[in-house]
């Protein structure tokens, strides 16, 4: 597999999310009267989606290996 620069990898990730949304992979937004403002998740469905999103994220050490730094660096 060819090496992809960080910008290219981010672009691929965003394109994948857009395509999955088009295919109905992500649940519809909740009505504002139901959603709990200030909470990361509102129900088990949200929690599962958040877990899937977090699984696809890189750790700081993985980012450093690719030459990336945290923004803001902490």
C-alpha positions in Angstrom: 0.0 0.0 0.0 1.5 3.4 -1.0 2.4 5.8 1.8 -0.1 8.6 2.1 0.8 12.0 3.6 -1.2 13.2 6.7 -3.3 15.6 4.6 -4.1 12.9 2.1 -5.0 10.5 4.9 -7.3 13.1 6.5 -9.0 13.7 3.1 -9.5 10.0 2.6 -11.1 9.8 6.1 -13.5 12.6 5.4 -14.4 11.2 2.0 -15.1 7.9 3.7 -17.4 9.5 6.3 -19.3 11.4 3.6 -19.8 8.3 1.6 -21.0 6.3 4.6 -23.4 9.1 5.4 -24.8 9.0 1.9 -25.3 5.3 2.2 -27.2 5.7 5.5 -24.4 4.4 7.8 -24.9 7.2 10.3 -28.2 7.7 12.2 -30.3 10.8 11.4 -29.9 13.8 13.7 -32.1 14.0 16.7 -34.7 16.7 17.0 -33.4 19.5 19.2 -36.2 19.1 21.7 -34.9 15.5 22.3 -31.1 16.0 22.2 -29.4 16.8 25.5 -27.2 19.8 25.0 -23.8 19.6 26.6 -23.7 15.8 26.5 -21.4 13.8 24.2 -24.0 11.1 23.8 -27.8 11.1 24.2 -28.4 7.3 24.1 -26.9 4.0 23.4 -27.0 4.5 19.6 -24.9 7.7 20.0 -22.5 5.9 22.3 -21.9 3.1 19.8 -21.3 5.6 17.0 -18.9 7.6 19.2 -17.0 4.4 19.9 -16.7 3.6 16.2 -15.5 7.1 15.5 -12.9 6.9 18.3 -11.6 3.5 17.1 -10.7 5.2 13.8 -8.7 8.0 15.4 -5.0 7.8 15.8 -3.2 8.2 19.1 -0.8 11.0 19.8 2.1 8.6 19.5 0.9 7.4 16.1 0.5 11.0 15.0 4.1 11.8 16.2 5.5 8.9 14.1 3.9 10.6 11.1 5.5 13.9 12.0 2.3 15.5 13.3 2.0 17.5 16.5 -1.0 18.1 18.7 -3.0 21.3 18.1 -2.8 23.0 20.5 0.3 21.2 21.8 -0.4 20.3 25.4 
